[in-house]
Structures are given as structure tokens and as C-alpha cells.
């Protein structure tokens, strides 16, 4: 419905993100803290909107089709427990409106899952 080619959750397990529920082709199954967009969003505990993944230092190319990305942390007890990762095959797909509503969604999910 949104035209995104990949969306999924990575769950924090120790010092790695482990691939959880997702829609799309199989992606990276493990990501270290601080690596790539997902690992960086986890380490910094805030949303990252990346208009061009090729310009993001250390981007992990799980799919060569990915052109832009947004990653939103899910927080419980003040700690990141998971991240929502959405990829698009178009440059600059995500903006502050997407960020606002995805953060709102992840806030509700965090309260339901980690309260």
C-alpha cells in the first residue's frame, strides 16, 4: 500500500540486532550495535531518516535495491528493545511526516510490548 519494498523489525539480543518479523526478501539476519543504519539508530536511540543509503557511512547493503531508509527504535524501560526498519527502492522516500507517524506507531507498540 505504501510502495515500500521491505519492512521489518530487528530485535535486540545481547549486542546484536536479530531479524524478527518482516515483509519482503530475506535480509541481513544479524547486525552489530553501531553498524549500518539499524545498528546506528539502536546505538543512538533515535530515528534515522536516510534519503540516500549510498551516502550513509558504513551502510550495510542487505539489498542492492535499497535507495532510502528509515529506522525507528522501540524503547522500553529507557532501553532500545527493537528497531523498525523500512527500505524504499526510491531516493528520499521518507520525510518528517513519515518520521512523526512511525515514531507514534512505535511508541504505541513499545507501550503494548514492553510496559
N, CA, C and O atoms as CSV, one atom per row, in Angstrom:
chain,resi,resn,atom,element,x,y,z
A,1,UNK,N,N,0.820,-1.201,0.000
A,1,UNK,CA,C,0.000,0.000,0.000
A,1,UNK,C,C,0.856,1.254,0.000
A,1,UNK,O,O,0.476,2.263,-0.594
A,2,UNK,N,N,2.017,1.204,0.665
A,2,UNK,CA,C,2.862,2.386,0.755
A,2,UNK,C,C,3.941,2.424,-0.326
A,2,UNK,O,O,4.589,3.455,-0.508
A,3,UNK,N,N,4.144,1.332,-1.037
A,3,UNK,CA,C,5.171,1.302,-2.071
A,3,UNK,C,C,6.558,0.995,-1.540
A,3,UNK,O,O,7.537,1.120,-2.276
A,4,UNK,N,N,6.665,0.598,-0.283
A,4,UNK,CA,C,7.961,0.223,0.266
A,4,UNK,C,C,8.257,-1.214,-0.131
A,4,UNK,O,O,7.342,-2.035,-0.187
A,5,UNK,N,N,9.510,-1.532,-0.407
A,5,UNK,CA,C,9.779,-2.906,-0.824
A,5,UNK,C,C,10.221,-3.795,0.327
A,5,UNK,O,O,10.253,-5.016,0.178
A,6,UNK,N,N,10.564,-3.210,1.479
A,6,UNK,CA,C,10.950,-4.033,2.625
A,6,UNK,C,C,10.593,-3.311,3.914
A,6,UNK,O,O,10.843,-2.115,4.063
A,7,UNK,N,N,10.002,-4.057,4.844
A,7,UNK,CA,C,9.700,-3.516,6.171
A,7,UNK,C,C,9.833,-4.655,7.169
A,7,UNK,O,O,9.370,-5.768,6.920
A,8,UNK,N,N,10.464,-4.372,8.295
A,8,UNK,CA,C,10.606,-5.421,9.288
A,8,UNK,C,C,11.146,-4.900,10.600
A,8,UNK,O,O,11.509,-3.732,10.732
A,9,UNK,N,N,11.187,-5.790,11.554
A,9,UNK,CA,C,11.701,-5.485,12.879
A,9,UNK,C,C,12.989,-6.256,13.105
A,9,UNK,O,O,13.121,-7.411,12.700
A,10,UNK,N,N,13.937,-5.597,13.759
A,10,UNK,CA,C,15.126,-6.249,14.285
A,10,UNK,C,C,15.026,-6.175,15.796
A,10,UNK,O,O,14.766,-5.106,16.349
A,11,UNK,N,N,15.229,-7.294,16.469
A,11,UNK,CA,C,15.093,-7.392,17.916
A,11,UNK,C,C,16.466,-7.395,18.571
A,11,UNK,O,O,17.378,-8.084,18.114
A,12,UNK,N,N,16.608,-6.626,19.640
A,12,UNK,CA,C,17.877,-6.569,20.364
A,12,UNK,C,C,18.057,-7.861,21.141
A,12,UNK,O,O,17.208,-8.248,21.944
A,13,UNK,N,N,19.169,-8.513,20.888
A,13,UNK,CA,C,19.561,-9.717,21.608
A,13,UNK,C,C,21.047,-9.578,21.912
A,13,UNK,O,O,21.892,-9.778,21.039
A,14,UNK,N,N,21.357,-9.233,23.164
A,14,UNK,CA,C,22.755,-9.002,23.530
A,14,UNK,C,C,23.291,-7.780,22.813
A,14,UNK,O,O,22.716,-6.696,22.909
A,15,UNK,N,N,24.375,-7.949,22.102
A,15,UNK,CA,C,24.995,-6.840,21.361
A,15,UNK,C,C,24.699,-6.910,19.862
A,15,UNK,O,O,25.436,-6.353,19.048
A,16,UNK,N,N,23.604,-7.604,19.504
A,16,UNK,CA,C,23.223,-7.720,18.102
A,16,UNK,C,C,21.747,-7.457,17.925
A,16,UNK,O,O,20.944,-7.644,18.839
A,17,UNK,N,N,21.407,-7.019,16.724
A,17,UNK,CA,C,20.021,-6.995,16.280
A,17,UNK,C,C,19.790,-8.275,15.498
A,17,UNK,O,O,20.572,-8.625,14.614
A,18,UNK,N,N,18.712,-8.969,15.829
A,18,UNK,CA,C,18.363,-10.222,15.164
A,18,UNK,C,C,17.091,-9.990,14.366
A,18,UNK,O,O,16.136,-9.410,14.882
A,19,UNK,N,N,17.061,-10.430,13.129
A,19,UNK,CA,C,15.901,-10.245,12.268
A,19,UNK,C,C,14.669,-10.874,12.889
A,19,UNK,O,O,14.679,-12.051,13.251
A,20,UNK,N,N,13.602,-10.085,13.012
A,20,UNK,CA,C,12.321,-10.553,13.521
A,20,UNK,C,C,11.312,-10.595,12.382
A,20,UNK,O,O,11.677,-10.878,11.241
A,21,UNK,N,N,10.049,-10.318,12.681
A,21,UNK,CA,C,9.018,-10.340,11.641
A,21,UNK,C,C,9.329,-9.311,10.547
A,21,UNK,O,O,9.735,-8.185,10.837
A,22,UNK,N,N,9.132,-9.715,9.289
A,22,UNK,CA,C,9.413,-8.797,8.174
A,22,UNK,C,C,8.561,-9.155,6.968
A,22,UNK,O,O,7.978,-10.236,6.892
A,23,UNK,N,N,8.505,-8.227,6.034
A,23,UNK,CA,C,7.814,-8.406,4.755
A,23,UNK,C,C,8.790,-8.038,3.656
A,23,UNK,O,O,9.300,-6.917,3.634
A,24,UNK,N,N,9.058,-8.949,2.752
A,24,UNK,CA,C,9.998,-8.705,1.666
A,24,UNK,C,C,10.976,-9.857,1.573
A,24,UNK,O,O,10.806,-10.886,2.227
A,25,UNK,N,N,12.006,-9.677,0.755
A,25,UNK,CA,C,13.036,-10.708,0.620
A,25,UNK,C,C,13.805,-10.834,1.928
A,25,UNK,O,O,13.874,-9.887,2.711
A,26,UNK,N,N,14.387,-12.015,2.159
A,26,UNK,CA,C,15.205,-12.216,3.346
A,26,UNK,C,C,16.344,-11.205,3.315
A,26,UNK,O,O,17.007,-11.012,2.297
A,27,UNK,N,N,16.549,-10.563,4.470
A,27,UNK,CA,C,17.556,-9.509,4.572
A,27,UNK,C,C,18.682,-9.970,5.489
A,27,UNK,O,O,18.804,-11.159,5.784
A,28,UNK,N,N,19.491,-9.035,5.931
A,28,UNK,CA,C,20.541,-9.341,6.906
A,28,UNK,C,C,19.876,-9.925,8.143
A,28,UNK,O,O,18.871,-9.397,8.620
A,29,UNK,N,N,20.421,-10.986,8.651
A,29,UNK,CA,C,19.791,-11.627,9.809
A,29,UNK,C,C,20.367,-11.150,11.136
A,29,UNK,O,O,19.718,-11.282,12.174
A,30,UNK,N,N,21.578,-10.599,11.115
A,30,UNK,CA,C,22.224,-10.093,12.336
A,30,UNK,C,C,22.968,-8.805,12.013
A,30,UNK,O,O,23.652,-8.702,10.995
A,31,UNK,N,N,22.822,-7.826,12.902
A,31,UNK,CA,C,23.504,-6.541,12.723
A,31,UNK,C,C,24.102,-6.143,14.071
A,31,UNK,O,O,23.415,-6.167,15.092
A,32,UNK,N,N,25.358,-5.785,14.070
A,32,UNK,CA,C,26.042,-5.381,15.305
A,32,UNK,C,C,25.637,-3.963,15.696
A,32,UNK,O,O,25.298,-3.139,14.848
A,33,UNK,N,N,25.681,-3.702,16.995
A,33,UNK,CA,C,25.369,-2.370,17.513
A,33,UNK,C,C,26.332,-1.357,16.908
A,33,UNK,O,O,27.546,-1.562,16.903
A,34,UNK,N,N,25.771,-0.259,16.397
A,34,UNK,CA,C,26.576,0.798,15.801
A,34,UNK,C,C,26.910,0.597,14.340
A,34,UNK,O,O,27.542,1.465,13.739
A,35,UNK,N,N,26.504,-0.531,13.737
A,35,UNK,CA,C,26.804,-0.796,12.330
A,35,UNK,C,C,25.598,-0.526,11.457
A,35,UNK,O,O,24.474,-0.866,11.828
A,36,UNK,N,N,25.815,0.076,10.312
A,36,UNK,CA,C,24.741,0.345,9.367
A,36,UNK,C,C,23.715,1.307,9.950
A,36,UNK,O,O,23.913,1.865,11.029
A,37,UNK,N,N,22.626,1.493,9.229
A,37,UNK,CA,C,21.576,2.416,9.664
A,37,UNK,C,C,20.866,1.852,10.897
A,37,UNK,O,O,20.635,2.577,11.864
A,38,UNK,N,N,20.523,0.573,10.865
A,38,UNK,CA,C,19.807,-0.036,12.000
A,38,UNK,C,C,20.641,-0.028,13.265
A,38,UNK,O,O,20.162,0.380,14.323
A,39,UNK,N,N,21.878,-0.474,13.168
A,39,UNK,CA,C,22.751,-0.515,14.337
A,39,UNK,C,C,23.060,0.863,14.890
A,39,UNK,O,O,23.230,1.027,16.099
A,40,UNK,N,N,23.135,1.860,14.009
A,40,UNK,CA,C,23.386,3.230,14.443
A,40,UNK,C,C,22.157,3.814,15.132
A,40,UNK,O,O,22.284,4.482,16.159
A,41,UNK,N,N,20.966,3.571,14.578
A,41,UNK,CA,C,19.734,4.045,15.222
A,41,UNK,C,C,19.591,3.415,16.605
A,41,UNK,O,O,19.156,4.076,17.547
A,42,UNK,N,N,19.953,2.150,16.727
A,42,UNK,CA,C,19.929,1.470,18.029
A,42,UNK,C,C,20.925,2.128,18.985
A,42,UNK,O,O,20.565,2.470,20.112
A,43,UNK,N,N,22.166,2.306,18.548
A,43,UNK,CA,C,23.205,2.874,19.410
A,43,UNK,C,C,22.873,4.296,19.852
A,43,UNK,O,O,23.134,4.667,20.997
A,44,UNK,N,N,22.303,5.088,18.954
A,44,UNK,CA,C,21.975,6.485,19.268
A,44,UNK,C,C,20.592,6.641,19.890
A,44,UNK,O,O,20.256,7.707,20.406
A,45,UNK,N,N,19.794,5.582,19.841
A,45,UNK,CA,C,18.439,5.569,20.412
A,45,UNK,C,C,17.559,6.685,19.851
A,45,UNK,O,O,16.785,7.312,20.574
A,46,UNK,N,N,17.696,6.915,18.546
A,46,UNK,CA,C,16.769,7.846,17.891
A,46,UNK,C,C,16.597,7.474,16.421
A,46,UNK,O,O,17.406,6.752,15.837
A,47,UNK,N,N,15.526,7.989,15.853
A,47,UNK,CA,C,15.169,7.682,14.468
A,47,UNK,C,C,16.210,8.236,13.504
A,47,UNK,O,O,16.727,9.336,13.694
A,48,UNK,N,N,16.505,7.465,12.479
A,48,UNK,CA,C,17.357,7.922,11.388
A,48,UNK,C,C,16.570,7.872,10.094
A,48,UNK,O,O,15.995,6.842,9.741
A,49,UNK,N,N,16.551,8.994,9.392
A,49,UNK,CA,C,15.954,9.086,8.059
A,49,UNK,C,C,17.116,9.283,7.096
A,49,UNK,O,O,17.854,10.264,7.188
A,50,UNK,N,N,17.270,8.342,6.173
A,50,UNK,CA,C,18.409,8.367,5.251
A,50,UNK,C,C,17.878,8.490,3.825
A,50,UNK,O,O,17.361,7.519,3.273
A,51,UNK,N,N,18.001,9.683,3.220
A,51,UNK,CA,C,17.475,9.889,1.866
A,51,UNK,C,C,18.219,9.110,0.778
A,51,UNK,O,O,17.637,8.764,-0.251
A,52,UNK,N,N,19.522,8.832,1.011
A,52,UNK,CA,C,20.331,8.097,0.041
A,52,UNK,C,C,21.279,7.192,0.822
A,52,UNK,O,O,22.278,7.653,1.374
A,53,UNK,N,N,20.956,5.903,0.863
A,53,UNK,CA,C,21.748,4.975,1.681
A,53,UNK,C,C,23.200,4.861,1.208
A,53,UNK,O,O,24.082,4.523,1.996
A,54,UNK,N,N,23.449,5.140,-0.063
A,54,UNK,CA,C,24.822,5.066,-0.565
A,54,UNK,C,C,25.706,6.149,0.049
A,54,UNK,O,O,26.932,6.041,0.011
A,55,UNK,N,N,25.098,7.188,0.613
A,55,UNK,CA,C,25.856,8.271,1.241
A,55,UNK,C,C,25.950,8.116,2.762
A,55,UNK,O,O,26.553,8.951,3.436
A,56,UNK,N,N,25.354,7.049,3.299
A,56,UNK,CA,C,25.421,6.813,4.743
A,56,UNK,C,C,26.687,6.034,5.053
A,56,UNK,O,O,26.862,4.923,4.554
A,57,UNK,N,N,27.587,6.605,5.880
A,57,UNK,CA,C,28.839,5.904,6.197
A,57,UNK,C,C,28.569,4.549,6.857
A,57,UNK,O,O,27.856,4.465,7.857
A,58,UNK,N,N,29.144,3.506,6.288
A,58,UNK,CA,C,29.003,2.173,6.860
A,58,UNK,C,C,27.690,1.484,6.550
A,58,UNK,O,O,27.357,0.484,7.186
A,59,UNK,N,N,26.933,1.997,5.583
A,59,UNK,CA,C,25.663,1.359,5.220
A,59,UNK,C,C,25.888,-0.103,4.882
A,59,UNK,O,O,26.821,-0.446,4.155
A,60,UNK,N,N,25.031,-0.961,5.412
A,60,UNK,CA,C,25.089,-2.389,5.116
A,60,UNK,C,C,24.096,-2.661,3.994
A,60,UNK,O,O,22.893,-2.477,4.173
A,61,UNK,N,N,24.581,-3.091,2.860
A,61,UNK,CA,C,23.724,-3.324,1.698
A,61,UNK,C,C,23.115,-4.713,1.756
A,61,UNK,O,O,23.607,-5.643,1.116
A,62,UNK,N,N,22.035,-4.851,2.531
A,62,UNK,CA,C,21.337,-6.138,2.590
A,62,UNK,C,C,20.648,-6.417,1.258
A,62,UNK,O,O,20.474,-7.572,0.867
A,63,UNK,N,N,20.259,-5.349,0.567
A,63,UNK,CA,C,19.669,-5.467,-0.763
A,63,UNK,C,C,20.214,-4.345,-1.632
A,63,UNK,O,O,20.253,-3.189,-1.210
A,64,UNK,N,N,20.627,-4.680,-2.826
A,64,UNK,CA,C,21.132,-3.659,-3.743
A,64,UNK,C,C,20.020,-2.757,-4.251
A,64,UNK,O,O,20.293,-1.717,-4.851
A,65,UNK,N,N,18.762,-3.140,-4.018
A,65,UNK,CA,C,17.622,-2.324,-4.442
A,65,UNK,C,C,17.324,-1.179,-3.483
A,65,UNK,O,O,16.617,-0.239,-3.844
A,66,UNK,N,N,17.852,-1.247,-2.270
A,66,UNK,CA,C,17.577,-0.201,-1.279
A,66,UNK,C,C,18.221,1.112,-1.680
A,66,UNK,O,O,19.415,1.167,-1.976
A,67,UNK,N,N,17.411,2.181,-1.687
A,67,UNK,CA,C,17.919,3.513,-2.037
A,67,UNK,C,C,17.752,4.504,-0.894
A,67,UNK,O,O,18.587,5.391,-0.715
A,68,UNK,N,N,16.674,4.361,-0.114
A,68,UNK,CA,C,16.461,5.214,1.059
A,68,UNK,C,C,15.871,4.369,2.170
A,68,UNK,O,O,15.347,3.280,1.937
A,69,UNK,N,N,15.969,4.904,3.408
A,69,UNK,CA,C,15.619,4.069,4.562
A,69,UNK,C,C,15.216,4.943,5.743
A,69,UNK,O,O,15.684,6.072,5.891
A,70,UNK,N,N,14.337,4.394,6.581
A,70,UNK,CA,C,14.021,4.993,7.873
A,70,UNK,C,C,14.069,3.882,8.909
A,70,UNK,O,O,13.569,2.780,8.681
A,71,UNK,N,N,14.674,4.184,10.048
A,71,UNK,CA,C,14.772,3.216,11.146
A,71,UNK,C,C,14.303,3.906,12.421
A,71,UNK,O,O,14.805,4.968,12.790
A,72,UNK,N,N,13.327,3.281,13.089
A,72,UNK,CA,C,12.719,3.853,14.290
A,72,UNK,C,C,12.908,2.880,15.456
A,72,UNK,O,O,12.470,1.732,15.378
A,73,UNK,N,N,13.558,3.329,16.539
A,73,UNK,CA,C,13.726,2.463,17.706
A,73,UNK,C,C,12.418,2.261,18.478
A,73,UNK,O,O,11.574,3.155,18.535
A,74,UNK,N,N,12.268,1.086,19.064
A,74,UNK,CA,C,11.200,0.789,20.020
A,74,UNK,C,C,11.876,0.710,21.382
A,74,UNK,O,O,12.804,-0.074,21.582
A,75,UNK,N,N,11.400,1.530,22.316
A,75,UNK,CA,C,12.060,1.683,23.606
A,75,UNK,C,C,11.161,1.188,24.723
A,75,UNK,O,O,9.964,1.474,24.740
A,76,UNK,N,N,11.736,0.452,25.647
A,76,UNK,CA,C,11.052,0.008,26.854
A,76,UNK,C,C,11.982,0.169,28.038
A,76,UNK,O,O,13.150,-0.209,27.958
A,77,UNK,N,N,11.494,0.720,29.130
A,77,UNK,CA,C,12.312,0.962,30.324
A,77,UNK,C,C,13.562,1.779,30.001
A,77,UNK,O,O,14.619,1.570,30.595
A,78,UNK,N,N,13.431,2.713,29.051
A,78,UNK,CA,C,14.541,3.584,28.697
A,78,UNK,C,C,15.625,2.942,27.857
A,78,UNK,O,O,16.684,3.535,27.651
A,79,UNK,N,N,15.372,1.727,27.366
A,79,UNK,CA,C,16.365,0.985,26.593
A,79,UNK,C,C,15.758,0.575,25.255
A,79,UNK,O,O,14.594,0.178,25.199
A,80,UNK,N,N,16.531,0.667,24.183
A,80,UNK,CA,C,16.052,0.207,22.883
A,80,UNK,C,C,15.923,-1.308,22.919
A,80,UNK,O,O,16.879,-2.015,23.236
A,81,UNK,N,N,14.727,-1.800,22.592
A,81,UNK,CA,C,14.440,-3.239,22.599
A,81,UNK,C,C,14.385,-3.826,21.187
A,81,UNK,O,O,14.589,-5.024,20.990
A,82,UNK,N,N,14.102,-2.947,20.194
A,82,UNK,CA,C,13.976,-3.370,18.794
A,82,UNK,C,C,14.023,-2.119,17.925
A,82,UNK,O,O,13.957,-0.996,18.425
A,83,UNK,N,N,14.138,-2.329,16.626
A,83,UNK,CA,C,14.009,-1.221,15.678
A,83,UNK,C,C,13.084,-1.647,14.548
A,83,UNK,O,O,13.066,-2.808,14.137
A,84,UNK,N,N,12.323,-0.689,14.063
A,84,UNK,CA,C,11.516,-0.867,12.853
A,84,UNK,C,C,12.339,-0.327,11.705
A,84,UNK,O,O,12.769,0.826,11.739
A,85,UNK,N,N,12.564,-1.138,10.692
A,85,UNK,CA,C,13.383,-0.771,9.537
A,85,UNK,C,C,12.508,-0.805,8.286
A,85,UNK,O,O,11.859,-1.811,8.001
A,86,UNK,N,N,12.496,0.301,7.544
A,86,UNK,CA,C,11.725,0.359,6.302
A,86,UNK,C,C,12.645,0.852,5.198
A,86,UNK,O,O,13.308,1.880,5.337
A,87,UNK,N,N,12.676,0.108,4.101
A,87,UNK,CA,C,13.513,0.452,2.948
A,87,UNK,C,C,12.636,0.751,1.739
A,87,UNK,O,O,11.563,0.176,1.557
A,88,UNK,N,N,13.134,1.669,0.924
A,88,UNK,CA,C,12.464,2.006,-0.330
A,88,UNK,C,C,13.466,1.880,-1.468
A,88,UNK,O,O,14.668,2.068,-1.277
A,89,UNK,N,N,12.963,1.563,-2.641
A,89,UNK,CA,C,13.837,1.494,-3.812
A,89,UNK,C,C,13.891,2.826,-4.554
A,89,UNK,O,O,14.363,2.895,-5.689
A,90,UNK,N,N,13.403,3.884,-3.905
A,90,UNK,CA,C,13.416,5.239,-4.455
A,90,UNK,C,C,14.184,6.157,-3.504
A,90,UNK,O,O,14.071,6.023,-2.285
A,91,UNK,N,N,14.954,7.076,-4.049
A,91,UNK,CA,C,15.664,8.045,-3.222
A,91,UNK,C,C,14.681,8.950,-2.483
A,91,UNK,O,O,13.605,9.263,-2.992
A,92,UNK,N,N,15.067,9.366,-1.276
A,92,UNK,CA,C,14.344,10.377,-0.485
A,92,UNK,C,C,12.858,10.078,-0.323
A,92,UNK,O,O,12.022,10.974,-0.437
A,93,UNK,N,N,12.535,8.818,-0.059
A,93,UNK,CA,C,11.131,8.426,0.118
A,93,UNK,C,C,10.552,8.961,1.418
A,93,UNK,O,O,9.381,9.339,1.460
A,94,UNK,N,N,11.349,9.001,2.481
A,94,UNK,CA,C,10.842,9.279,3.821
A,94,UNK,C,C,11.112,10.722,4.222
A,94,UNK,O,O,12.149,11.293,3.884
A,95,UNK,N,N,10.156,11.303,4.952
A,95,UNK,CA,C,10.299,12.686,5.396
A,95,UNK,C,C,9.851,12.812,6.849
A,95,UNK,O,O,9.618,11.810,7.525
A,96,UNK,N,N,9.734,14.057,7.323
A,96,UNK,CA,C,9.385,14.290,8.727
A,96,UNK,C,C,7.963,13.831,9.063
A,96,UNK,O,O,7.675,13.527,10.220
A,97,UNK,N,N,7.087,13.777,8.084
A,97,UNK,CA,C,5.726,13.280,8.324
A,97,UNK,C,C,5.770,11.770,8.571
A,97,UNK,O,O,5.144,11.269,9.505
A,98,UNK,N,N,6.511,11.055,7.733
A,98,UNK,CA,C,6.701,9.613,7.961
A,98,UNK,C,C,7.327,9.383,9.326
A,98,UNK,O,O,6.889,8.509,10.074
A,99,UNK,N,N,8.345,10.160,9.652
A,99,UNK,CA,C,9.033,10.007,10.929
A,99,UNK,C,C,8.053,10.211,12.079
A,99,UNK,O,O,8.022,9.410,13.014
A,100,UNK,N,N,7.259,11.265,12.022
A,100,UNK,CA,C,6.315,11.556,13.102
A,100,UNK,C,C,5.356,10.385,13.336
A,100,UNK,O,O,5.197,9.923,14.465
A,101,UNK,N,N,4.726,9.914,12.271
A,101,UNK,CA,C,3.719,8.870,12.434
A,101,UNK,C,C,4.319,7.502,12.742
A,101,UNK,O,O,3.717,6.721,13.479
A,102,UNK,N,N,5.480,7.201,12.196
A,102,UNK,CA,C,6.126,5.931,12.528
A,102,UNK,C,C,6.631,5.934,13.970
A,102,UNK,O,O,6.582,4.905,14.643
A,103,UNK,N,N,7.116,7.083,14.451
A,103,UNK,CA,C,7.508,7.174,15.856
A,103,UNK,C,C,6.285,7.020,16.766
A,103,UNK,O,O,6.369,6.383,17.816
A,104,UNK,N,N,5.163,7.595,16.369
A,104,UNK,CA,C,3.930,7.446,17.138
A,104,UNK,C,C,3.510,5.972,17.188
A,104,UNK,O,O,3.172,5.452,18.251
A,105,UNK,N,N,3.536,5.313,16.036
A,105,UNK,CA,C,3.206,3.890,15.976
A,105,UNK,C,C,4.140,3.071,16.861
A,105,UNK,O,O,3.687,2.218,17.625
A,106,UNK,N,N,5.443,3.331,16.760
A,106,UNK,CA,C,6.411,2.568,17.546
A,106,UNK,C,C,6.272,2.865,19.041
A,106,UNK,O,O,6.546,1.997,19.870
A,107,UNK,N,N,5.858,4.056,19.383
A,107,UNK,CA,C,5.606,4.392,20.789
A,107,UNK,C,C,4.461,3.538,21.327
A,107,UNK,O,O,4.547,2.998,22.429
A,108,UNK,N,N,3.394,3.419,20.549
A,108,UNK,CA,C,2.258,2.582,20.968
A,108,UNK,C,C,2.660,1.110,21.046
A,108,UNK,O,O,2.274,0.411,21.983
A,109,UNK,N,N,3.428,0.639,20.075
A,109,UNK,CA,C,3.898,-0.742,20.108
A,109,UNK,C,C,4.787,-0.989,21.332
A,109,UNK,O,O,4.664,-2.019,21.994
A,110,UNK,N,N,5.666,-0.058,21.622
A,110,UNK,CA,C,6.563,-0.187,22.770
A,110,UNK,C,C,5.770,-0.291,24.064
A,110,UNK,O,O,6.073,-1.127,24.916
A,111,UNK,N,N,4.763,0.548,24.212
A,111,UNK,CA,C,3.927,0.512,25.423
A,111,UNK,C,C,3.201,-0.824,25.540
A,111,UNK,O,O,3.087,-1.375,26.635
A,112,UNK,N,N,2.711,-1.346,24.419
A,112,UNK,CA,C,1.985,-2.623,24.434
A,112,UNK,C,C,2.919,-3.813,24.694
A,112,UNK,O,O,2.539,-4.770,25.368
A,113,UNK,N,N,4.131,-3.747,24.160
A,113,UNK,CA,C,5.039,-4.883,24.256
A,113,UNK,C,C,5.960,-4.854,25.469
A,113,UNK,O,O,6.318,-5.902,26.006
A,114,UNK,N,N,6.339,-3.663,25.897
A,114,UNK,CA,C,7.399,-3.566,26.908
A,114,UNK,C,C,6.970,-2.896,28.204
A,114,UNK,O,O,7.812,-2.613,29.057
A,115,UNK,N,N,5.683,-2.638,28.370
A,115,UNK,CA,C,5.218,-1.977,29.616
A,115,UNK,C,C,5.035,-2.982,30.724
A,115,UNK,O,O,4.653,-2.614,31.835
